[in-house]
Amino acid sequence: MGPLESIRVIDMSAVLAGPVATQTLGDYGADVIKIESPAGDMLRQVGPMRSAAMGPLYMNANYNKRSVCLDLKTEDGREVLLGLIRTADIFVTNSRPKAMMRLGLSYDTIQAVKPDVIYTALLGFDEGGRYSGRPAYDDLIQGAVGLPFLQAKASGGVPRYFPNAIADRAFGLAAANAILAALVHKGRTGEGQQISIPMFETVASFVLGDHLGGLSFEPPLDSGGYHRLTSKARRPLRTKDGYICLLLYSDAQWGRFLEVTGKPAVLSADNRFSSFTGRQEHFDDLCKAVSEVTKTKTSSEWLGLLETADIPVMPMHSLESLLADPHLNDVGFFETYDHPSEGRMRRTKVPTRWSRTPSSKRRPPPKLGEHTVEVLKETGLSEDTIYELLQSGIVSAPASEPVPA
């Protein structure tokens, strides 16, 4: 069942960063109960879908979870949630602190019913600063930490957002790490605690780890940035029939590349490229010179030649060709399964390997409220009480889910 077997998580997060964090815990074996409003997580509505509210972005961030649909604007709905929290080890929310106060779900309130709870608040911005309480979305955070600026510097074009929800996903993984550390502390001491994890500061640290550069010093040595990463020449190299991704980093790799290419003058006669330091200082010119050489063979020819010479090289995939990557197929990275409502589906496996507690995607992404009745029974509520909650609309379940008589 994974290393987190018997750990229960009440997941009151939505959209992407929070669900990425809690899916990570679920992949590692935790019992993750996703709390949704009657409208459901808005991510359910994004992308092509076979059934309403079952879009691919939602599905790929919500494996290994059970969905409970609650109206938390009602006192009875709040009491149901508190009953669930009493059975849990971890509570996760990405609602703003003021909203949680209005709902009566602050850390103090929840600690009163579950003293050893790990209360995890995913914030947009750290409290105490002038941005605290503002909404935070991937595009906004990317811009605020300088990623579009770096994209423009690297391309020589206009600022653009990175074409991946990189801020949400980095933040979600950082949140999972913090929760796991809190679990270690709880295991040693029995103590729960409140963890506040701010998105802006987390992603700013992520970006500046590469790009603080000369700004690390007082006074600054330069205006910051890692030149190799922002070079306009840092891009896949054209071949006769496509592109390859090639990195000539160490002196040994450079020497082997010269040997397998016959020491062309454009490379071997330029003393600027003869040392690691010189190749870093003249990275743009190096890439241009190497690209003149790579145009002489096809991508498959280069891949075979360079792999044999132990020179770092990879194909440049499209999204579709990535699905056919031979290595990923060798290790069984992709699998197909039959979803109860969506039919045949493709998914990625959990990429980590464990010798004693293997992890897996053992539960498909749930329909809205799919496990409401099941989970409420586990908390000890009677069938009559559950029926009354369903009839009142305080909790919801799909029409196909059995309702207590």
Buried (B, 14 or more C-beta within 10 A) or exposed (E): BBBBEEBBBBBBBBBBBBBBBBBBBBBBBBBBBBBBBBEBBEBBBBEEBEEEBBBBBBBBBBBBBBBBBBBBEBEBBBBBBBBBBBBBBBBBBBBBBEEBEEBBBBBEBBBEEBEEBBBBBBBBBBEEEEBBBEEBBBBBBBBBBBBBBBBBBBEEEEBEBBEEBBBBBBBBBBBBEBBBEBBEEBEEEEEBBBBBBBBBBBBBEBBBEBBBBEBEEEEEEEEBBEBBEBBEBBBBBBBEEBBBEBEBEEEEBBEBBBEEBEEBEBBEEBEEBBEBEBBEEBBBBBBBBBBEBBEEBEBBBBBEBBEEBEBBBBBBBEEEEEEEBEEBEEEEBBEEEEBEBBEEBEBEBBEEEEEEEEBBBEBBBBBBBBBBBEBBEBEEBEEEBBBBBBEEEBBBBBEEBEEBE
